[in-house]
Amino acid sequence: MHVLVVGAGIIGSIYGWALAESGHYVVHLVRSGRAGAFRDGLPLDVFDRRKGHERNFRGLYRQHAVEMVSPTDTFELVIVPVKHYALVQTLKEVVPKVGAAEFLLLTQNWRGTDDIDSILPRSRYIYGDAKAGGAFSEGTLVAALKGIDIGSPEGEPSALARRFEGLFASADIPTRLHSDMLYYLWIQYAITGGLWAALMQAGNLDAMLNDPEATSAALRAACECVEVVKRRGAVLSRYPETKPFLTNSALRKRVNLWMTCWMFRHDEYTKRCSSHAFGDPVEVTMFYDDLITTGRDLGVSMPVMDSYADSIRRFAMTAQRMRFPSCVGWGRRGACEGSGLIHGRGHSSVQRKVLHNLPLPADLLHHNQVLSKMNDGTNKQAFSFAAASSRERRPRLTGFCLPRPCGSRITKLQDAPQLGLRLGLRKSWCFGTRRFAICPLPLR
């Protein structure tokens, strides 16, 4: 089967690799001038939970990347794994170029499908939710793959959903078909939005997991958000994902709290899939604002989510102050989901955390061996590191490390006092052959 994957980010690369390995003809559509970056292939480190496949796969995915397509290319199916706020613009660019191809929209949704229906008839698309994730680390995609959930926006699974089910089954990817897929996506949106807001409040994942009160508050925040979906008409009993957030039993709450901490700390699939958490300020703030606004409109009491408002605003203001370009579009590796390298104006999820001046969760460092030793969370607005030259001790400097736009890799800052760095205000310094700029920031 001829399959077009829009972009070559994390999700697109994972499913593209799995489908190509099973014998399908897979093409990645990338931005103009980016096809050459994929000529040598993509190194993979995949925790693969498919039956009958190597559990820890390490190898090379030779992507077939193109910069242009036309209706004469006869693609049968198109997979669109982009941020939900970039979906409409992406479809406007892609739909006219693929003829009568049918679409799998592998993204989130909260505001319905009216904008999409004006571009693409409902008979030509379904929605999906990836059961996969990861991050780019020094040019290697460190990822996990478990399955995929798909379904028609409303009603029972359509013939198109069955067709995509057959496609993924041919690659041994477990597929769950959903009725009323929008309700399922809204539940995922609510749970993710509640947990993201709690992470902002705690400062990093490790701080939240080490504080039982913070973890308990995170579960209550997700519960409030799930209640919003219930008010929108979802029957929560049909979705097992909601059970941990709806129990009234004190014992079950303790068990859920323990299980949540255990998964984020020890489950390989969960750790890899959460490794790009809150990397995009646009996405994080949109999740929060959508949930709060809809909750107020429906009369849902959300005291825990309301208590996170200041943390979300500080996060958004810091990101805006950094003038970080939002990742709108479907272009190329590193645009929206990260890469260990600088590609043009794109930055990795780890680099974005530096630009946003937020501490990196300890669990993320295990799979994103790019930067480490951010602030321990006591100061969420800036991080500090001490540096010493080979000849003398330098004073402590507070700021963020911004790579020069030359394609250099970021190196670790784990043992900054021993690195022997030369520092200068808005001047470059060298470590090996890699150059950076240091921009001090005031402590808050």
C-alpha positions as CSV (number, residue, x, y, z in Angstrom):
1,M,0.0,0.0,0.0
2,H,1.3,3.5,-0.8
3,V,1.3,5.6,2.4
4,L,2.2,9.3,2.8
5,V,3.4,10.5,6.2
6,V,3.2,14.2,6.7
7,G,6.5,15.2,8.3
8,A,9.3,13.2,9.8
9,G,8.9,13.9,13.5
10,I,8.7,11.4,16.3
11,I,5.3,9.9,15.8
12,G,5.5,9.9,12.0
13,S,8.9,8.3,12.0
14,I,7.8,5.5,14.5
15,Y,4.8,4.5,12.5
16,G,6.5,5.1,9.1
17,W,9.3,2.7,10.2
18,A,6.9,0.0,11.4
19,L,4.8,0.2,8.1
20,A,7.9,0.3,5.9
21,E,9.4,-2.8,7.7
22,S,6.2,-4.7,6.9
23,G,6.5,-4.1,3.2
24,H,4.4,-0.9,2.6
25,Y,5.7,1.9,0.4
26,V,6.1,4.8,2.9
27,V,7.0,8.4,1.9
28,H,7.6,11.3,4.3
29,L,6.6,14.7,3.0
30,V,9.1,17.3,4.5
31,R,9.7,21.0,4.1
32,S,11.4,22.5,1.1
33,G,15.2,22.0,1.3
34,R,15.0,19.4,4.1
35,A,14.9,16.1,2.1
36,G,18.7,15.9,2.0
37,A,18.9,15.8,5.8
38,F,17.3,12.3,5.7
39,R,19.6,10.9,3.0
40,D,21.7,8.8,5.5
41,G,18.6,7.5,7.4
42,L,17.5,7.8,11.0
43,P,19.1,5.9,13.8
44,L,16.5,4.2,16.0
45,D,16.4,2.9,19.6
46,V,12.8,1.6,19.9
47,F,11.2,-0.2,22.9
48,D,8.9,-2.3,20.8
49,R,5.9,-3.9,22.6
50,R,4.5,-5.6,19.5
51,K,4.3,-9.4,19.7
52,G,6.8,-11.3,17.8
53,H,9.2,-8.3,17.4
54,E,12.5,-7.6,19.0
55,R,11.8,-5.8,22.2
56,N,14.8,-3.5,22.1
57,F,15.3,-2.6,18.5
58,R,18.4,-0.7,17.5
59,G,19.0,0.0,13.8
60,L,18.6,2.5,10.9
61,Y,15.3,3.6,9.3
62,R,16.1,4.7,5.8
63,Q,13.3,7.3,5.3
64,H,12.1,8.1,1.8
65,A,11.7,11.9,2.1
66,V,10.3,14.2,-0.6
67,E,9.6,17.9,-0.6
68,M,6.7,17.8,-3.1
69,V,3.8,15.5,-4.0
70,S,1.1,15.7,-6.6
71,P,-2.2,13.9,-7.3
72,T,-0.5,11.7,-9.8
73,D,1.6,10.0,-7.1
74,T,-1.4,7.8,-6.3
75,F,-1.1,7.7,-2.5
76,E,-3.9,5.7,-1.0
77,L,-3.6,6.7,2.6
78,V,-2.2,9.8,4.3
79,I,-1.1,9.9,8.0
80,V,-1.0,13.4,9.5
81,P,0.8,13.4,12.9
82,V,0.9,17.1,13.8
83,K,0.0,19.4,16.7
84,H,-3.7,19.9,17.0
85,Y,-3.4,23.7,16.6
86,A,-1.4,23.2,13.3
87,L,-3.8,20.7,11.8
88,V,-6.1,23.0,9.8
89,Q,-3.2,24.8,8.1
90,T,-1.5,21.5,7.4
91,L,-4.6,20.1,5.7
92,K,-5.0,23.2,3.6
93,E,-1.5,22.6,2.2
94,V,-1.7,18.9,1.8
95,V,-5.2,18.0,0.7
96,P,-5.0,19.6,-2.7
97,K,-1.8,17.7,-3.5
98,V,-2.9,14.1,-2.8
99,G,-5.9,13.6,-5.0
100,A,-8.5,11.2,-3.5
101,A,-6.3,9.8,-0.7
102,E,-7.9,9.2,2.6
103,F,-6.6,10.6,5.9
104,L,-5.7,9.5,9.4
105,L,-5.5,12.6,11.6
106,L,-3.1,11.4,14.4
107,T,-3.5,14.4,16.7
108,Q,-5.6,15.8,19.6
109,N,-9.0,17.5,19.4
110,W,-11.0,19.7,21.7
111,R,-13.0,22.2,19.6
112,G,-14.7,19.8,17.2
113,T,-14.3,19.2,13.5
114,D,-16.1,22.1,11.8
115,D,-12.9,23.7,10.5
116,I,-11.7,20.3,9.2
117,D,-15.0,19.5,7.6
118,S,-14.7,22.6,5.5
119,I,-11.5,21.3,4.0
120,L,-12.0,17.5,4.0
121,P,-15.3,15.6,3.7
122,R,-15.9,13.3,6.7
123,S,-16.0,10.3,4.5
124,R,-12.3,10.8,3.8
125,Y,-10.8,11.0,7.3
126,I,-10.7,9.4,10.7
127,Y,-9.0,10.4,13.9
128,G,-6.3,8.4,15.7
129,D,-4.4,8.5,19.0
130,A,-0.8,7.3,19.0
131,K,0.2,4.7,21.5
132,A,3.9,5.6,20.8
133,G,6.3,8.4,21.7
134,G,9.8,9.4,22.4
135,A,12.4,12.1,21.7
136,F,15.4,12.7,19.5
137,S,18.7,12.4,21.4
138,E,21.9,13.4,19.6
139,G,20.4,12.4,16.3
140,T,18.9,9.1,17.4
141,L,15.2,8.6,17.9
142,V,14.7,7.0,21.3
143,A,11.1,5.8,21.2
144,A,8.5,3.3,22.3
145,L,5.7,1.7,20.3
146,K,2.7,-0.2,21.7
147,G,-0.2,0.3,19.4
148,I,-2.7,2.8,18.1
149,D,-6.4,3.9,18.7
150,I,-8.5,5.0,15.7
151,G,-12.1,5.7,15.0
152,S,-14.6,7.9,13.2
153,P,-15.3,11.3,14.8
154,E,-18.9,10.3,15.5
155,G,-20.8,7.0,15.4
156,E,-19.5,3.5,14.8
157,P,-16.2,2.8,13.1
158,S,-16.5,3.5,9.4
159,A,-15.2,1.4,6.5
160,L,-12.2,3.7,6.3
161,A,-11.4,3.0,10.0
162,R,-11.5,-0.7,9.1
163,R,-9.1,-0.1,6.3
164,F,-6.6,1.6,8.5
165,E,-7.0,-1.2,11.0
166,G,-6.0,-3.6,8.3
167,L,-3.0,-1.4,7.5
168,F,-1.7,-1.4,11.0
169,A,-2.5,-5.1,11.6
170,S,-0.2,-5.9,8.6
171,A,2.6,-4.3,10.6
172,D,1.5,-6.2,13.8
173,I,0.5,-2.9,15.5
174,P,-2.3,-3.6,18.0
175,T,-5.3,-1.4,17.0
176,R,-8.3,-0.4,19.0
177,L,-11.4,0.8,17.1
178,H,-13.5,3.3,18.9
179,S,-17.0,4.5,18.5
180,D,-17.4,8.3,18.9
181,M,-13.7,8.9,18.6
182,L,-14.1,12.6,19.6
183,Y,-15.2,11.6,23.1
184,Y,-12.1,9.4,23.5
185,L,-9.8,12.2,22.3
186,W,-11.5,14.7,24.7
187,I,-10.8,12.3,27.6
188,Q,-7.1,12.0,26.6
189,Y,-7.0,15.8,26.2
190,A,-8.5,16.3,29.7
191,I,-6.2,13.8,31.5
192,T,-3.1,15.2,29.7
193,G,-4.1,18.8,30.4
194,G,-4.7,18.2,34.1
195,L,-1.3,16.4,34.6
196,W,0.6,19.0,32.5
197,A,-0.8,21.8,34.7
198,A,0.3,19.9,37.8
199,L,3.8,19.5,36.3
200,M,4.0,23.3,35.8
201,Q,3.1,23.9,39.4
202,A,5.7,21.3,40.7
203,G,8.4,22.6,38.4
204,N,9.5,19.1,37.2
205,L,8.4,15.5,37.1
206,D,10.7,14.3,39.8
207,A,9.6,17.0,42.2
208,M,5.9,16.1,41.6
209,L,6.5,12.4,42.1
210,N,8.5,12.9,45.3
211,D,5.7,15.1,46.8
212,P,2.6,13.0,47.6
213,E,0.5,16.1,48.0
214,A,1.5,17.3,44.6
215,T,0.9,14.0,43.0
216,S,-2.5,13.7,44.7
217,A,-3.4,17.2,43.5
218,A,-2.4,16.2,39.9
219,L,-4.9,13.3,40.0
220,R,-7.6,15.7,41.4
221,A,-6.8,18.2,38.6
222,A,-7.2,15.4,36.0
223,C,-10.5,14.4,37.7
224,E,-11.8,17.9,37.4
225,C,-10.9,17.9,33.7
226,V,-12.5,14.6,33.1
227,E,-15.7,16.0,34.7
228,V,-15.7,18.6,31.9
229,V,-15.8,15.9,29.3
230,K,-18.6,14.2,31.1
231,R,-20.6,17.5,31.0
232,R,-20.0,17.5,27.2
233,G,-21.9,14.2,26.9
234,A,-19.2,11.5,27.3
235,V,-20.3,8.3,29.1
236,L,-17.2,7.8,31.3
237,S,-18.0,4.2,32.1
238,R,-17.1,3.3,28.5
239,Y,-13.5,4.5,29.0
240,P,-11.3,2.6,31.4
241,E,-8.8,5.4,31.3
242,T,-11.0,7.5,33.5
243,K,-11.3,5.0,36.4
244,P,-8.2,6.1,38.4
245,F,-9.6,9.7,38.5
246,L,-13.1,8.9,39.5
247,T,-12.8,6.6,42.5
248,N,-14.1,7.7,45.9
249,S,-12.3,5.0,47.8
250,A,-9.4,6.2,49.9
251,L,-7.6,2.9,49.4
252,R,-8.0,3.0,45.6
253,K,-6.7,6.6,45.6
254,R,-3.6,5.5,47.4
255,V,-3.1,2.6,45.0
256,N,-3.6,4.9,42.0
257,L,-1.1,7.3,43.5
258,W,1.5,4.5,43.9
259,M,0.8,3.1,40.4
260,T,1.2,6.6,38.8
261,C,4.6,7.1,40.5
262,W,5.7,3.6,39.6
263,M,4.9,4.0,35.9
264,F,6.7,7.3,35.4
265,R,9.7,6.0,37.3
266,H,10.1,2.4,36.2
267,D,7.9,1.6,33.2
268,E,10.1,1.9,30.1
269,Y,7.2,2.6,27.7
270,T,5.8,5.4,30.0
271,K,9.2,7.0,30.5
272,R,10.0,7.1,26.8
273,C,6.5,8.4,25.8
274,S,6.6,11.2,28.4
275,S,10.1,12.3,27.4
276,H,8.9,15.4,25.4
277,A,6.4,16.5,28.2
278,F,5.5,20.2,28.1
279,G,8.0,20.9,25.4
280,D,5.7,23.3,23.5
281,P,4.4,26.4,25.3
282,V,1.6,26.9,22.7
283,E,0.3,23.4,23.3
284,V,0.5,23.5,27.1
285,T,-1.3,26.8,27.4
286,M,-3.9,25.9,24.9
287,F,-4.7,22.7,26.8
288,Y,-5.1,24.6,30.0
289,D,-7.1,27.5,28.6
290,D,-9.4,25.2,26.7
291,L,-10.2,23.1,29.7
292,I,-10.7,26.0,32.1
293,T,-12.8,28.0,29.6
294,T,-15.1,25.0,28.8
295,G,-15.3,24.0,32.4
296,R,-16.5,27.5,33.4
297,D,-19.0,27.5,30.5
298,L,-20.4,24.2,31.7
299,G,-20.5,25.2,35.4
300,V,-17.8,22.7,36.5
301,S,-16.0,23.5,39.8
302,M,-12.2,23.3,39.1
303,P,-10.4,24.7,42.3
304,V,-7.2,22.6,41.7
305,M,-6.9,23.7,38.1
306,D,-7.6,27.3,39.0
307,S,-4.8,27.1,41.6
308,Y,-2.4,26.4,38.7
309,A,-3.2,29.5,36.8
310,D,-0.2,31.5,38.0
311,S,2.3,28.7,37.1
312,I,0.8,28.4,33.6
313,R,0.9,32.2,33.0
314,R,4.5,32.4,34.2
315,F,5.4,29.6,31.8
316,A,3.7,31.3,28.9
317,M,5.2,34.7,29.7
318,T,8.7,33.3,30.0
319,A,8.3,31.5,26.7
320,Q,7.1,34.7,25.1
321,R,9.9,36.7,26.6
322,M,12.4,34.3,25.0
323,R,10.6,34.9,21.7
324,F,10.7,31.3,20.9
325,P,9.1,30.6,17.5
326,S,6.0,28.4,17.7
327,C,6.3,25.1,15.9
328,V,3.4,25.4,13.5
329,G,3.6,23.1,10.5
330,W,4.6,19.7,9.4
331,G,8.0,20.4,8.1
332,R,10.9,18.2,9.3
333,R,12.6,16.5,12.1
334,G,13.1,18.9,15.0
335,A,10.3,21.3,14.0
336,C,7.7,20.3,16.5
337,E,8.8,17.2,18.3
338,G,12.5,17.6,18.7
339,S,15.9,16.6,17.5
340,G,19.3,16.3,19.1
341,L,20.5,18.8,16.4
342,I,19.6,22.3,15.5
343,H,17.9,22.3,12.1
344,G,17.3,25.8,10.8
345,R,15.0,27.5,13.2
346,G,13.7,24.3,14.8
347,H,14.7,23.4,18.3
348,S,14.4,20.1,20.1
349,S,12.0,19.5,23.0
350,V,15.0,19.5,25.4
351,Q,16.3,22.7,23.8
352,R,12.9,24.3,24.3
353,K,13.0,23.5,28.0
354,V,16.2,25.4,28.2
355,L,14.7,28.3,26.2
356,H,11.7,28.3,28.4
357,N,13.9,28.4,31.4
358,L,12.2,25.4,33.0
359,P,13.9,22.5,35.0
360,L,14.2,19.2,33.2
361,P,12.5,16.2,34.9
362,A,15.1,13.7,36.1
363,D,13.3,10.9,34.3
364,L,13.6,12.7,31.0
365,L,17.3,12.9,31.3
366,H,17.6,9.2,31.1
367,H,16.4,9.2,27.5
368,N,17.4,12.8,26.5
369,Q,21.1,12.7,27.1
370,V,21.6,16.2,25.7
371,L,21.4,18.5,28.7
372,S,21.3,17.8,32.4
373,K,21.5,19.2,35.9
374,M,18.9,22.0,35.6
375,N,17.7,23.7,38.8
376,D,16.3,21.3,41.4
377,G,12.9,23.0,41.3
378,T,13.4,25.4,44.2
379,N,13.7,28.2,41.6
380,K,11.4,27.5,38.7
381,Q,12.2,30.7,36.8
382,A,15.9,30.3,36.3
383,F,18.6,27.8,36.8
384,S,22.2,28.3,37.9
385,F,25.4,26.6,37.2
386,A,28.9,27.3,38.4
387,A,31.8,27.4,36.0
388,A,35.5,27.5,36.3
389,S,38.2,28.1,33.8
390,S,41.2,25.9,33.8
391,R,43.1,28.6,35.6
392,E,40.7,30.2,38.0
393,R,37.4,29.9,39.7
394,R,34.6,32.0,38.1
395,P,31.6,33.4,39.9
396,R,28.2,31.7,39.6
397,L,26.2,32.7,36.6
398,T,22.5,32.5,36.3
399,G,21.0,32.2,32.9
400,F,20.2,30.0,30.0
401,C,22.4,28.4,27.4
402,L,21.3,29.2,23.9
403,P,23.0,27.3,21.0
404,R,24.3,29.3,18.2
405,P,22.3,28.9,15.0
406,C,25.0,26.9,13.2
407,G,23.8,23.3,13.6
408,S,26.1,22.5,16.6
409,R,25.1,19.8,19.0
410,I,24.3,20.7,22.6
411,T,26.7,19.1,25.1
412,K,26.0,18.1,28.7
413,L,26.3,20.6,31.5
414,Q,26.2,17.9,34.2
415,D,29.5,18.8,35.8
416,A,29.7,22.5,35.0
417,P,32.1,23.4,37.8
418,Q,34.7,21.0,36.4
419,L,34.2,21.6,32.7
420,G,36.6,24.6,32.5
421,L,34.3,26.9,30.6
422,R,35.1,30.4,29.4
423,L,32.1,32.6,30.0
424,G,31.2,36.0,28.6
425,L,28.1,38.1,28.6
426,R,26.3,37.4,25.3
427,K,29.5,36.1,23.9
428,S,30.3,32.7,22.7
429,W,32.3,30.1,24.5
430,C,33.8,26.8,23.5
431,F,33.7,23.3,24.8
432,G,35.5,21.1,22.4
433,T,34.4,22.1,19.0
434,R,30.9,23.2,20.0
435,R,30.0,26.9,20.5
436,F,27.3,28.4,22.6
437,A,26.1,31.8,23.9
438,I,25.5,32.6,27.5
439,C,22.6,35.0,28.3
440,P,22.3,35.8,32.0
441,L,18.8,36.1,33.5
442,P,17.8,37.5,36.9
443,L,16.8,35.2,39.7
444,R,13.2,35.4,40.7
